[in-house]
Amino acid sequence: MSAPVRSLSRPREGTVIAGVCAGLADYFGLSRGLVRVLFLLSCLLPGPQFVLYLILWVLMPKRAV
């Protein structure tokens, strides 16, 4: 038996804005709330976090039903 295939995609349900944090949480096996809080805290630091979020929003496909 082979391991299940993981794919980086945005879920259709359980999203807040675009589903990027939810998709990342599902991919890495973390809590969606934890990833959202970490992203918000990272926005307090200098860097391109918001631009990265927008890029992932465009590049990550929506998960098929």
C-alpha positions in Angstrom: 0.0 0.0 0.0 1.2 3.5 -0.8 0.8 6.6 1.3 -2.1 8.9 0.4 -1.1 11.7 -2.0 -1.1 15.2 -0.4 -1.9 18.1 -2.6 -1.7 21.8 -1.8 -5.1 23.2 -2.5 -7.6 25.6 -1.0 -10.7 23.9 0.5 -14.2 25.0 -0.6 -15.6 24.9 3.0 -14.2 26.2 6.3 -12.4 29.2 4.7 -12.2 32.7 6.2 -10.9 34.8 3.3 -9.6 32.7 0.5 -8.7 29.4 2.1 -4.9 29.8 1.8 -4.3 29.3 5.6 -6.8 26.4 5.7 -5.1 24.7 2.7 -1.6 25.1 4.2 -2.9 23.7 7.6 -4.5 20.7 5.8 -1.3 20.1 3.8 1.0 20.2 6.9 -1.5 18.5 9.3 -1.8 21.5 11.6 -4.8 23.2 13.1 -6.4 25.8 10.8 -6.7 28.3 13.7 -3.1 27.9 14.6 -2.0 28.6 11.0 -4.3 31.7 10.9 -2.9 33.0 14.2 0.7 32.4 13.0 0.0 34.3 9.8 -1.5 37.2 11.6 1.4 37.4 14.1 3.9 37.2 11.1 2.2 40.3 9.7 3.6 42.2 12.6 7.1 41.5 11.4 8.7 43.2 8.4 8.5 41.2 5.2 6.3 40.2 2.2 3.7 38.1 4.1 0.7 39.8 2.5 2.2 39.6 -1.0 3.0 35.9 -0.4 -0.6 35.3 0.7 -1.9 37.0 -2.5 0.5 34.9 -4.6 -0.7 31.7 -2.9 -4.3 32.7 -3.4 -3.7 32.9 -7.1 -1.5 29.8 -7.5 -3.3 27.4 -5.2 -6.2 25.6 -7.0 -9.5 25.1 -5.3 -10.0 21.6 -4.0 -12.4 19.5 -6.0 -15.5 18.4 -4.2 
